[in-house]
Amino acid sequence: METQVETRLGGSLPVPCVQELAKEPLITVPPRYICADQEPPHAANTTLLPQIPIIDMQRLLSGDAMDYELDKFHYACKEWGFFQVINHEVSTSLIEKVKHEIQEFFKLSIEEKQKYWQQPGDLEGFGQAFVVSDEQKLDWGDLFYIVMLPVHMRKTSLFSSLPESFSMAYRWDSQEEDVLPRTIMVTNGAYRSIEHRATINPVKERLSIATFYSPKLDVEMGPAPSLINPQNPALFKRIITGDFFKGFFARELRGKSYLDAMRI
C-alpha cells in the first residue's frame, strides 16, 4: 500500500461563495468583482472566425495518416495554442457522468460545501485560487480543486468525504507517463500559450472542467536541450517543478505574468 503524501503547493485567501452571492437580491455587482481597468469585451461574429483546429486521435496513432495529422497537431500548438480532440475513445456516457456529478456537487447547500472549504495554506478544496490580497479583484465563480493522481498524493481527508457517486466518477488507476512540463517552456517558446477566456451566458451558469498534468514535483523543468543551440539560446530558466508551482500559486493570476518572470 502506498504511503499517503501531504503536498501543499500554496494557498489562497478565503473568499465569499459566488453561488450564495448570486442568490441575494443584489442591485449592483460587488466592487471586488468589477475590473474597471480592463477593456469591456465585445462579442465577435463567430461566422467570420477561423475554425478551431481539430485533432483526430485515431489518425494521429495510425500509420497511414499519422504524418498528416502530426503536421496538423504541430501547427495547432505553434499557431493557436489550443485545439479540439475527436476520436479520443473517452465515452460520451463517462463525460456526461462527470459533468452531472460535478453539477450535483455545486448544487450542495453552503453548509455541505463548508465541509470541503479550503484550509489555510492549502489550495485543495472549495473556494478560489490565486487570491493573495484582500484588495485584489475576484473572479465571479467558484472552484473545487483536488489532486487525483498519483493516488499517494490524494488528500484522504478531502477525497474520502466526497459524495460516493462523485468520487466513483474519478477512481482512475495511477500510471507513470512522460509528461511535457509547461509545454511553452519545454519547446523554448515554439509552442504558444494562450490566455483562457470564454463568452459568458448572462442568464445561465457555466461549468468548466479542467484537468492538468505535470511531471513529478522533484523533476527539473525547462527548455529541452535538443532545441537549444548557439542560434537558438534558451529563453526560459530551469527550475524544479515543485518550486515552479509554488511560485505560480503565490501570486495573483495576471495573464502570462508568471511565464514572463521565467524568461531569461
Backbone as CSV, one residue per row, in Angstrom:
resi,resn,N_x,N_y,N_z,CA_x,CA_y,CA_z,C_x,C_y,C_z
1,MET,0.849,-1.194,0.000,0.000,0.000,0.000,0.882,1.239,0.000
2,GLU,0.563,2.203,-0.883,1.374,3.394,-0.994,1.170,4.306,0.208
3,THR,2.242,4.945,0.656,2.175,5.889,1.755,1.560,7.191,1.270
4,GLN,0.613,7.711,2.033,-0.016,8.967,1.679,0.967,10.113,1.890
5,VAL,1.054,11.015,0.916,1.975,12.142,0.982,1.179,13.436,0.945
6,GLU,1.339,14.257,1.987,0.673,15.548,2.026,1.544,16.561,1.286
7,THR,1.065,17.067,0.174,1.821,18.035,-0.611,1.013,19.310,-0.764
8,ARG,1.586,20.409,-0.300,0.926,21.700,-0.436,1.790,22.599,-1.316
9,LEU,1.197,23.076,-2.384,1.924,23.921,-3.318,1.585,25.388,-3.137
10,GLY,0.798,25.681,-2.119,0.429,27.065,-1.871,-0.964,27.150,-1.303
11,GLY,-1.436,28.363,-1.107,-2.769,28.568,-0.563,-3.445,29.746,-1.236
12,SER,-4.669,30.017,-0.828,-5.440,31.125,-1.371,-6.316,31.671,-0.254
13,LEU,-6.427,32.984,-0.163,-7.214,33.578,0.909,-8.687,33.209,0.761
14,PRO,-9.414,33.053,1.870,-10.843,32.724,1.799,-11.644,33.863,1.187
15,VAL,-12.617,33.499,0.376,-13.467,34.487,-0.301,-14.920,34.034,-0.212
16,PRO,-15.880,34.945,-0.440,-17.293,34.557,-0.404,-17.628,33.554,-1.505
17,CYS,-18.645,32.770,-1.262,-19.146,31.831,-2.266,-19.991,32.607,-3.272
18,VAL,-19.597,32.593,-4.529,-20.296,33.359,-5.556,-21.719,32.847,-5.757
19,GLN,-21.911,31.543,-5.656,-23.262,30.996,-5.800,-24.202,31.580,-4.756
20,GLU,-23.697,31.776,-3.540,-24.524,32.361,-2.489,-24.759,33.844,-2.751
21,LEU,-23.746,34.553,-3.240,-23.918,35.965,-3.573,-24.984,36.144,-4.653
22,ALA,-24.986,35.222,-5.625,-25.931,35.321,-6.735,-27.372,35.127,-6.282
23,LYS,-27.562,34.496,-5.128,-28.916,34.283,-4.607,-29.474,35.535,-3.937
24,GLU,-28.589,36.468,-3.581,-29.025,37.677,-2.895,-29.637,38.661,-3.891
25,PRO,-30.561,39.502,-3.415,-31.193,40.498,-4.303,-30.260,41.679,-4.559
26,LEU,-29.171,41.433,-5.255,-28.179,42.479,-5.498,-28.667,43.451,-6.572
27,ILE,-28.485,44.730,-6.296,-28.813,45.753,-7.288,-27.613,46.009,-8.197
28,THR,-26.418,45.932,-7.607,-25.187,46.111,-8.368,-24.213,44.981,-8.038
29,VAL,-23.270,44.783,-8.899,-22.234,43.779,-8.662,-21.285,44.310,-7.589
30,PRO,-20.935,43.504,-6.589,-19.993,43.948,-5.555,-18.700,44.472,-6.182
31,PRO,-18.134,45.557,-5.630,-16.951,46.210,-6.225,-15.770,45.276,-6.471
32,ARG,-15.568,44.267,-5.608,-14.394,43.402,-5.774,-14.474,42.539,-7.030
33,TYR,-15.645,42.491,-7.639,-15.806,41.672,-8.840,-15.854,42.522,-10.116
34,ILE,-15.642,43.828,-9.971,-15.658,44.730,-11.125,-14.229,45.114,-11.477
35,CYS,-13.812,44.802,-12.680,-12.453,45.122,-13.137,-12.528,46.343,-14.051
36,ALA,-12.485,47.515,-13.438,-12.663,48.756,-14.187,-11.493,49.063,-15.109
37,ASP,-10.325,48.464,-14.835,-9.137,48.766,-15.639,-9.036,47.907,-16.886
38,GLN,-10.011,47.027,-17.101,-9.991,46.168,-18.280,-10.948,46.693,-19.336
39,GLU,-10.557,46.531,-20.585,-11.435,46.935,-21.670,-12.645,46.016,-21.710
40,PRO,-13.854,46.577,-21.905,-15.039,45.713,-21.968,-14.955,44.773,-23.150
41,PRO,-15.293,43.496,-22.938,-15.224,42.530,-24.040,-16.292,42.805,-25.084
42,HIS,-16.031,42.392,-26.293,-17.025,42.522,-27.344,-17.276,41.155,-27.959
43,ALA,-18.512,40.901,-28.307,-18.884,39.610,-28.888,-18.486,39.598,-30.361
44,ALA,-17.640,38.665,-30.717,-17.183,38.575,-32.100,-18.223,37.867,-32.957
45,ASN,-18.210,38.177,-34.229,-19.066,37.489,-35.187,-18.436,36.130,-35.474
46,THR,-18.998,35.087,-34.873,-18.380,33.757,-34.970,-18.360,33.218,-36.394
47,THR,-19.201,33.757,-37.265,-19.213,33.274,-38.645,-17.957,33.712,-39.400
48,LEU,-17.259,34.724,-38.873,-16.070,35.236,-39.540,-14.779,34.700,-38.938
49,LEU,-14.891,33.944,-37.846,-13.707,33.442,-37.171,-13.181,32.181,-37.858
50,PRO,-11.860,31.987,-37.866,-11.309,30.745,-38.432,-11.705,29.552,-37.582
51,GLN,-11.744,28.380,-38.189,-12.159,27.172,-37.484,-11.077,26.704,-36.532
52,ILE,-11.484,26.330,-35.328,-10.557,25.799,-34.334,-9.946,24.506,-34.870
53,PRO,-8.646,24.309,-34.721,-8.022,23.066,-35.190,-8.641,21.842,-34.520
54,ILE,-8.879,20.811,-35.302,-9.437,19.560,-34.792,-8.415,18.449,-35.016
55,ILE,-8.039,17.784,-33.927,-7.050,16.710,-33.998,-7.749,15.373,-33.796
56,ASP,-7.581,14.487,-34.753,-8.186,13.154,-34.711,-7.176,12.185,-34.095
57,MET,-7.459,11.711,-32.893,-6.513,10.843,-32.193,-6.294,9.523,-32.923
58,GLN,-7.334,8.992,-33.547,-7.176,7.731,-34.278,-6.226,7.903,-35.457
59,ARG,-6.359,9.010,-36.170,-5.467,9.276,-37.301,-4.053,9.570,-36.810
60,LEU,-3.950,10.210,-35.648,-2.639,10.550,-35.098,-1.849,9.301,-34.725
61,LEU,-2.570,8.223,-34.410,-1.917,6.983,-33.984,-1.876,5.917,-35.071
62,SER,-2.404,6.238,-36.245,-2.417,5.249,-37.326,-1.249,5.498,-38.272
63,GLY,-0.742,4.434,-38.852,0.426,4.551,-39.718,0.189,5.365,-40.970
64,ASP,-0.968,5.177,-41.618,-1.224,5.811,-42.907,-1.385,7.326,-42.803
65,ALA,-2.115,7.782,-41.783,-2.444,9.207,-41.687,-1.637,9.940,-40.621
66,MET,-0.707,9.243,-39.991,-0.001,9.822,-38.841,0.747,11.110,-39.198
67,ASP,1.505,11.099,-40.288,2.326,12.259,-40.635,1.470,13.494,-40.887
68,TYR,0.374,13.310,-41.619,-0.514,14.437,-41.916,-1.128,14.995,-40.636
69,GLU,-1.600,14.093,-39.771,-2.245,14.538,-38.532,-1.219,15.154,-37.582
70,LEU,0.002,14.628,-37.607,1.067,15.173,-36.767,1.416,16.594,-37.199
71,ASP,1.392,16.842,-38.502,1.631,18.201,-39.002,0.529,19.146,-38.524
72,LYS,-0.710,18.682,-38.543,-1.826,19.485,-38.041,-1.660,19.774,-36.553
73,PHE,-1.241,18.753,-35.822,-1.028,18.875,-34.383,0.059,19.920,-34.095
74,HIS,1.156,19.824,-34.832,2.261,20.773,-34.671,1.796,22.197,-34.982
75,TYR,1.046,22.356,-36.053,0.544,23.673,-36.444,-0.384,24.251,-35.372
76,ALA,-1.266,23.414,-34.842,-2.205,23.879,-33.818,-1.466,24.363,-32.574
77,CYS,-0.446,23.628,-32.157,0.324,24.014,-30.965,1.139,25.277,-31.217
78,LYS,1.650,25.418,-32.424,2.532,26.542,-32.743,1.766,27.824,-33.025
79,GLU,0.652,27.727,-33.737,-0.059,28.920,-34.182,-1.283,29.262,-33.336
80,TRP,-1.887,28.274,-32.693,-3.114,28.500,-31.943,-2.904,28.405,-30.433
81,GLY,-2.265,27.350,-29.992,-2.116,27.149,-28.551,-3.241,26.344,-27.945
82,PHE,-4.190,25.905,-28.751,-5.248,25.019,-28.275,-5.891,24.344,-29.477
83,PHE,-6.679,23.284,-29.205,-7.314,22.537,-30.281,-8.394,21.642,-29.687
84,GLN,-9.262,21.153,-30.554,-10.296,20.197,-30.159,-9.833,18.796,-30.537
85,VAL,-10.089,17.833,-29.660,-9.696,16.444,-29.914,-10.941,15.603,-30.175
86,ILE,-10.912,14.797,-31.230,-12.009,13.879,-31.526,-11.453,12.455,-31.589
87,ASN,-12.364,11.487,-31.546,-11.986,10.062,-31.575,-10.954,9.731,-30.507
88,HIS,-11.216,10.238,-29.293,-10.292,10.041,-28.167,-10.652,8.814,-27.334
89,GLU,-11.752,8.160,-27.667,-12.187,6.925,-27.009,-12.610,7.128,-25.552
90,VAL,-12.850,8.372,-25.160,-13.487,8.615,-23.862,-14.984,8.636,-24.132
91,SER,-15.705,7.714,-23.539,-17.119,7.541,-23.872,-17.945,8.767,-23.504
92,THR,-18.971,9.014,-24.305,-19.890,10.114,-24.022,-20.567,9.922,-22.678
93,SER,-20.872,8.677,-22.333,-21.538,8.406,-21.056,-20.653,8.798,-19.879
94,LEU,-19.341,8.549,-19.979,-18.430,8.935,-18.901,-18.333,10.451,-18.794
95,ILE,-18.230,11.121,-19.926,-18.159,12.584,-19.919,-19.408,13.173,-19.277
96,GLU,-20.571,12.658,-19.659,-21.822,13.171,-19.101,-21.934,12.857,-17.613
97,LYS,-21.433,11.699,-17.194,-21.471,11.339,-15.774,-20.606,12.295,-14.953
98,VAL,-19.420,12.593,-15.465,-18.532,13.529,-14.766,-19.191,14.900,-14.659
99,LYS,-19.761,15.383,-15.754,-20.439,16.683,-15.728,-21.586,16.684,-14.734
100,HIS,-22.365,15.604,-14.725,-23.513,15.517,-13.822,-23.072,15.538,-12.365
101,GLU,-22.052,14.747,-12.038,-21.613,14.667,-10.644,-21.028,15.988,-10.167
102,ILE,-20.324,16.693,-11.037,-19.780,17.997,-10.659,-20.901,19.007,-10.464
103,GLN,-21.894,18.984,-11.344,-23.032,19.879,-11.176,-23.774,19.594,-9.879
104,GLU,-23.911,18.319,-9.538,-24.576,17.958,-8.290,-23.771,18.445,-7.086
105,PHE,-22.443,18.391,-7.195,-21.606,18.882,-6.097,-21.845,20.372,-5.871
106,PHE,-21.875,21.147,-6.933,-22.054,22.589,-6.783,-23.477,22.957,-6.373
107,LYS,-24.395,22.003,-6.478,-25.761,22.245,-6.008,-25.915,22.003,-4.505
108,LEU,-24.872,21.465,-3.868,-24.948,21.227,-2.426,-25.186,22.532,-1.682
109,SER,-25.779,22.430,-0.517,-26.014,23.620,0.303,-24.682,24.199,0.762
110,ILE,-24.692,25.459,1.164,-23.468,26.089,1.636,-22.948,25.373,2.874
111,GLU,-23.853,24.827,3.677,-23.427,24.080,4.868,-22.647,22.825,4.473
112,GLU,-23.105,22.140,3.416,-22.396,20.953,2.947,-21.069,21.325,2.303
113,LYS,-21.064,22.423,1.539,-19.826,22.838,0.874,-18.753,23.216,1.883
114,GLN,-19.156,23.715,3.030,-18.172,24.126,4.033,-17.323,22.953,4.526
115,LYS,-17.818,21.731,4.332,-17.019,20.556,4.697,-15.778,20.440,3.802
116,TYR,-15.852,21.041,2.615,-14.774,20.931,1.642,-14.034,22.253,1.452
117,TRP,-14.250,23.197,2.367,-13.644,24.526,2.248,-12.122,24.418,2.275
118,GLN,-11.469,25.252,1.492,-10.010,25.279,1.510,-9.503,25.622,2.908
119,GLN,-8.469,24.914,3.329,-7.846,25.183,4.616,-6.709,26.190,4.434
120,PRO,-6.356,26.936,5.480,-5.267,27.918,5.370,-3.987,27.283,4.831
121,GLY,-3.414,27.910,3.821,-2.174,27.413,3.245,-2.324,26.250,2.293
122,ASP,-3.560,25.913,1.919,-3.796,24.759,1.052,-4.765,25.138,-0.060
123,LEU,-4.434,24.791,-1.292,-5.280,25.105,-2.438,-6.423,24.124,-2.624
124,GLU,-6.226,22.892,-2.190,-7.242,21.873,-2.449,-8.512,22.157,-1.659
125,GLY,-9.636,21.959,-2.336,-10.917,22.173,-1.696,-11.754,23.186,-2.459
126,PHE,-12.772,23.707,-1.798,-13.742,24.619,-2.414,-13.352,26.058,-2.109
127,GLY,-13.354,26.915,-3.116,-13.017,28.323,-2.913,-12.593,28.961,-4.214
128,GLN,-11.450,29.647,-4.197,-10.847,30.211,-5.394,-9.339,30.037,-5.301
129,ALA,-8.664,30.257,-6.411,-7.202,30.183,-6.439,-6.636,31.552,-6.782
130,PHE,-5.365,31.755,-6.461,-4.628,32.970,-6.791,-5.111,34.211,-6.038
131,VAL,-5.802,34.018,-4.922,-6.214,35.166,-4.105,-5.138,35.378,-3.045
132,VAL,-4.343,36.417,-3.210,-3.202,36.653,-2.320,-3.320,37.963,-1.557
133,SER,-4.396,38.713,-1.803,-4.574,40.008,-1.153,-6.053,40.270,-0.917
134,ASP,-6.363,40.991,0.164,-7.750,41.351,0.456,-8.231,42.493,-0.431
135,GLU,-7.340,43.078,-1.213,-7.706,44.199,-2.073,-7.886,43.798,-3.534
136,GLN,-7.353,42.653,-3.932,-7.383,42.305,-5.347,-8.789,41.961,-5.820
137,LYS,-8.995,42.090,-7.127,-10.269,41.749,-7.736,-10.447,40.229,-7.767
138,LEU,-11.715,39.809,-7.707,-12.026,38.380,-7.650,-12.752,37.920,-8.908
139,ASP,-12.645,36.633,-9.191,-13.406,36.034,-10.284,-14.846,35.821,-9.840
140,TRP,-15.780,35.991,-10.774,-17.190,35.730,-10.484,-17.444,34.241,-10.738
141,GLY,-16.938,33.432,-9.830,-17.075,31.993,-9.981,-16.492,31.267,-8.791
142,ASP,-16.929,30.048,-8.584,-16.422,29.193,-7.514,-15.581,28.079,-8.119
143,LEU,-14.708,27.512,-7.306,-13.778,26.495,-7.783,-13.677,25.366,-6.769
144,PHE,-13.571,24.143,-7.297,-13.247,22.998,-6.446,-12.025,22.340,-7.051
145,TYR,-10.943,22.341,-6.303,-9.663,21.841,-6.801,-9.224,20.652,-5.963
146,ILE,-8.845,19.564,-6.647,-8.426,18.367,-5.928,-7.397,17.608,-6.761
147,VAL,-6.368,17.101,-6.102,-5.356,16.271,-6.762,-5.861,14.836,-6.784
148,MET,-5.941,14.244,-7.984,-6.480,12.898,-8.128,-5.390,11.839,-8.250
149,LEU,-4.344,12.150,-8.982,-3.270,11.199,-9.225,-1.916,11.883,-9.097
150,PRO,-0.900,11.143,-8.677,-0.919,9.736,-8.268,-1.693,9.536,-6.970
151,VAL,-2.139,8.319,-6.741,-3.022,8.020,-5.616,-2.420,8.441,-4.284
152,HIS,-1.097,8.261,-4.119,-0.499,8.564,-2.819,-0.499,10.058,-2.501
153,MET,-0.839,10.918,-3.493,-0.911,12.356,-3.234,-2.330,12.834,-2.983
154,ARG,-3.293,11.916,-3.041,-4.672,12.302,-2.733,-4.787,12.701,-1.271
155,LYS,-5.515,13.755,-1.033,-5.757,14.197,0.331,-6.898,13.352,0.900
156,THR,-6.546,12.361,1.690,-7.515,11.380,2.177,-8.684,12.039,2.886
157,SER,-8.414,13.028,3.723,-9.479,13.676,4.491,-10.492,14.355,3.590
158,LEU,-10.049,14.831,2.420,-10.940,15.510,1.489,-11.610,14.524,0.554
159,PHE,-10.829,13.618,-0.018,-11.338,12.681,-1.012,-12.368,11.730,-0.417
160,SER,-12.100,11.238,0.796,-12.990,10.247,1.403,-14.318,10.843,1.852
161,SER,-14.376,12.165,2.012,-15.615,12.789,2.472,-16.522,13.225,1.328
162,LEU,-16.054,13.071,0.084,-16.877,13.439,-1.062,-18.051,12.480,-1.206
163,PRO,-19.163,12.958,-1.784,-20.269,12.040,-2.069,-19.763,10.850,-2.874
164,GLU,-20.234,9.651,-2.552,-19.711,8.433,-3.173,-19.814,8.467,-4.690
165,SER,-20.943,8.962,-5.213,-21.116,8.982,-6.664,-20.100,9.907,-7.326
166,PHE,-19.737,10.989,-6.636,-18.757,11.933,-7.173,-17.378,11.298,-7.231
167,SER,-16.959,10.703,-6.124,-15.618,10.124,-6.070,-15.499,8.901,-6.967
168,MET,-16.586,8.139,-7.136,-16.539,6.965,-8.003,-16.296,7.361,-9.455
169,ALA,-16.771,8.553,-9.834,-16.589,9.015,-11.212,-15.131,9.303,-11.519
170,TYR,-14.302,9.389,-10.469,-12.907,9.772,-10.659,-11.933,8.714,-10.182
171,ARG,-12.370,7.503,-9.970,-11.472,6.468,-9.455,-10.692,5.823,-10.600
172,TRP,-9.643,6.533,-11.007,-8.779,6.000,-12.047,-7.528,5.426,-11.410
173,ASP,-6.890,4.510,-12.090,-5.620,3.968,-11.626,-4.488,4.891,-12.049
174,SER,-3.493,4.997,-11.188,-2.336,5.832,-11.485,-1.403,5.107,-12.440
175,GLN,-0.811,5.853,-13.349,0.146,5.277,-14.286,1.217,6.315,-14.581
176,GLU,2.480,5.914,-14.506,3.567,6.839,-14.783,3.615,7.127,-16.283
177,GLU,3.644,8.401,-16.634,3.744,8.799,-18.027,4.837,9.857,-18.158
178,ASP,5.422,9.954,-19.346,6.359,11.034,-19.624,5.540,12.248,-20.037
179,VAL,5.459,13.234,-19.149,4.611,14.398,-19.373,5.472,15.613,-19.694
180,LEU,5.063,16.379,-20.693,5.777,17.607,-21.017,5.406,18.687,-20.008
181,PRO,6.358,19.190,-19.219,6.050,20.206,-18.227,5.943,21.589,-18.849
182,ARG,4.748,22.229,-18.725,4.562,23.583,-19.215,5.150,23.695,-20.619
183,THR,4.425,23.187,-21.587,4.942,22.949,-22.935,5.652,24.146,-23.549
184,ILE,5.164,25.358,-23.281,5.807,26.518,-23.903,7.249,26.659,-23.444
185,MET,7.544,26.233,-22.188,8.921,26.293,-21.699,9.758,25.185,-22.318
186,VAL,9.192,23.986,-22.392,9.920,22.847,-22.962,10.301,23.124,-24.410
187,THR,9.396,23.726,-25.167,9.663,23.992,-26.581,10.401,25.306,-26.783
188,ASN,10.794,25.943,-25.675,11.550,27.205,-25.730,10.782,28.288,-26.478
189,GLY,9.460,28.282,-26.297,8.615,29.304,-26.892,8.080,28.974,-28.267
190,ALA,8.442,27.807,-28.816,7.967,27.447,-30.154,6.465,27.206,-30.156
191,TYR,5.955,26.591,-29.089,4.522,26.373,-28.976,3.912,27.493,-28.153
192,ARG,2.734,27.914,-28.538,2.096,29.070,-27.937,1.390,28.716,-26.636
193,SER,1.185,29.735,-25.825,0.392,29.607,-24.603,-0.600,30.755,-24.605
194,ILE,-1.882,30.433,-24.666,-2.883,31.492,-24.749,-3.578,31.669,-23.408
195,GLU,-4.159,32.843,-23.201,-4.951,33.085,-22.007,-6.325,32.443,-22.191
196,HIS,-6.852,31.879,-21.110,-8.139,31.205,-21.172,-9.260,32.228,-21.002
197,ARG,-10.102,32.340,-21.996,-11.227,33.263,-21.958,-12.461,32.555,-22.508
198,ALA,-13.632,32.990,-22.056,-14.877,32.398,-22.546,-15.967,33.456,-22.552
199,THR,-16.862,33.366,-23.515,-18.010,34.260,-23.559,-19.070,33.734,-22.606
200,ILE,-19.458,34.551,-21.639,-20.404,34.093,-20.631,-21.838,34.205,-21.128
201,ASN,-22.712,33.428,-20.523,-24.142,33.499,-20.778,-24.762,34.320,-19.651
202,PRO,-25.437,35.429,-19.952,-25.952,36.304,-18.890,-27.069,35.696,-18.049
203,VAL,-27.649,34.583,-18.502,-28.777,34.016,-17.758,-28.536,32.569,-17.338
204,LYS,-27.377,32.027,-17.655,-27.134,30.613,-17.372,-25.740,30.420,-16.793
205,GLU,-25.627,29.498,-15.828,-24.328,29.193,-15.244,-23.447,28.470,-16.262
206,ARG,-22.135,28.640,-16.109,-21.188,27.951,-16.984,-20.337,27.004,-16.150
207,LEU,-20.175,25.783,-16.625,-19.373,24.776,-15.938,-18.111,24.499,-16.744
208,SER,-16.964,24.614,-16.106,-15.691,24.292,-16.746,-15.026,23.162,-15.973
209,ILE,-14.527,22.173,-16.689,-13.808,21.055,-16.072,-12.403,21.050,-16.660
210,ALA,-11.423,21.339,-15.848,-10.035,21.405,-16.315,-9.212,20.321,-15.639
211,THR,-8.423,19.611,-16.419,-7.503,18.618,-15.860,-6.093,19.008,-16.272
212,PHE,-5.176,18.953,-15.327,-3.799,19.362,-15.577,-2.853,18.205,-15.283
213,TYR,-1.869,18.048,-16.136,-0.855,17.012,-15.960,0.496,17.691,-15.763
214,SER,1.308,17.119,-14.912,2.642,17.681,-14.694,3.607,16.553,-14.373
215,PRO,4.905,16.803,-14.531,5.887,15.790,-14.132,5.970,15.720,-12.616
216,LYS,6.777,14.820,-12.106,6.967,14.718,-10.663,7.494,16.042,-10.122
217,LEU,7.129,16.337,-8.883,7.458,17.636,-8.312,8.954,17.839,-8.109
218,ASP,9.732,16.756,-8.068,11.171,16.904,-7.857,11.967,16.881,-9.164
219,VAL,11.259,16.936,-10.293,11.915,16.907,-11.606,12.209,18.333,-12.069
220,GLU,13.355,18.524,-12.687,13.701,19.844,-13.219,12.996,20.068,-14.549
221,MET,12.474,21.261,-14.748,11.804,21.586,-15.995,12.464,22.800,-16.635
222,GLY,12.344,22.889,-17.949,12.951,23.977,-18.699,13.038,23.598,-20.160
223,PRO,13.665,24.429,-20.986,13.767,24.135,-22.417,14.457,22.800,-22.684
224,ALA,13.918,22.034,-23.615,14.518,20.751,-23.978,15.910,20.992,-24.562
225,PRO,16.931,20.305,-24.058,18.305,20.505,-24.555,18.431,20.345,-26.063
226,SER,17.615,19.470,-26.654,17.714,19.228,-28.098,17.286,20.440,-28.922
227,LEU,16.598,21.395,-28.284,16.124,22.577,-29.001,17.027,23.790,-28.797
228,ILE,18.082,23.613,-28.002,18.966,24.731,-27.681,20.276,24.605,-28.454
229,ASN,20.685,25.700,-29.075,21.963,25.760,-29.779,22.389,27.229,-29.854
230,PRO,23.574,27.513,-30.363,24.024,28.914,-30.414,23.070,29.839,-31.158
231,GLN,22.389,29.326,-32.161,21.446,30.156,-32.915,20.102,30.289,-32.198
232,ASN,19.791,29.332,-31.326,18.529,29.344,-30.575,18.826,29.147,-29.090
233,PRO,19.276,30.205,-28.411,19.606,30.083,-26.983,18.356,29.885,-26.143
234,ALA,18.537,29.367,-24.940,17.410,29.151,-24.022,16.732,30.478,-23.694
235,LEU,15.414,30.494,-23.753,14.637,31.694,-23.432,14.068,31.649,-22.027
236,PHE,14.079,30.449,-21.408,13.487,30.286,-20.084,14.485,29.659,-19.117
237,LYS,14.318,29.957,-17.845,15.161,29.402,-16.796,14.802,27.933,-16.579
238,ARG,15.693,27.207,-15.929,15.407,25.848,-15.484,15.025,25.921,-14.016
239,ILE,14.038,25.116,-13.612,13.524,25.188,-12.253,12.918,23.843,-11.869
240,ILE,12.963,23.495,-10.589,12.320,22.276,-10.109,10.804,22.465,-10.198
241,THR,10.099,21.452,-10.673,8.659,21.562,-10.911,7.897,22.036,-9.679
242,GLY,8.192,21.455,-8.508,7.505,21.861,-7.290,7.707,23.326,-6.980
243,ASP,8.923,23.839,-7.191,9.201,25.256,-6.952,8.461,26.129,-7.954
244,PHE,8.347,25.637,-9.192,7.605,26.382,-10.206,6.160,26.591,-9.771
245,PHE,5.510,25.514,-9.327,4.109,25.618,-8.940,3.920,26.462,-7.684
246,LYS,4.843,26.369,-6.744,4.736,27.188,-5.537,4.802,28.671,-5.892
247,GLY,5.692,29.026,-6.810,5.769,30.408,-7.259,4.548,30.816,-8.057
248,PHE,4.026,29.889,-8.851,2.853,30.148,-9.686,1.630,30.476,-8.839
249,PHE,1.405,29.690,-7.783,0.218,29.878,-6.957,0.390,30.966,-5.900
250,ALA,1.591,31.507,-5.757,1.848,32.502,-4.719,1.557,33.923,-5.177
251,ARG,1.113,34.078,-6.413,0.885,35.425,-6.927,-0.463,35.502,-7.622
252,GLU,-0.952,36.726,-7.764,-2.218,36.940,-8.453,-2.068,36.540,-9.912
253,LEU,-3.106,35.904,-10.453,-3.056,35.446,-11.836,-3.352,36.623,-12.759
254,ARG,-2.339,37.078,-13.458,-2.480,38.189,-14.401,-1.889,37.778,-15.746
255,GLY,-2.725,37.257,-16.604,-2.268,36.859,-17.925,-1.106,35.891,-17.860
256,LYS,-0.023,36.237,-18.547,1.158,35.374,-18.598,2.298,35.943,-17.755
257,SER,1.968,36.708,-16.717,2.994,37.403,-15.949,4.008,36.447,-15.335
258,TYR,3.546,35.280,-14.846,4.492,34.351,-14.224,5.380,33.702,-15.276
259,LEU,4.809,33.406,-16.427,5.609,32.854,-17.518,6.675,33.859,-17.936
260,ASP,6.301,35.134,-17.971,7.274,36.170,-18.319,8.384,36.241,-17.278
261,ALA,8.039,35.981,-16.012,9.041,36.010,-14.945,10.044,34.872,-15.084
262,MET,9.676,33.832,-15.821,10.570,32.696,-16.019,11.526,32.902,-17.194
263,ARG,11.324,33.985,-17.930,12.198,34.228,-19.077,13.589,34.672,-18.620
264,ILE,14.564,34.326,-19.400,15.942,34.729,-19.114,16.165,36.146,-19.625
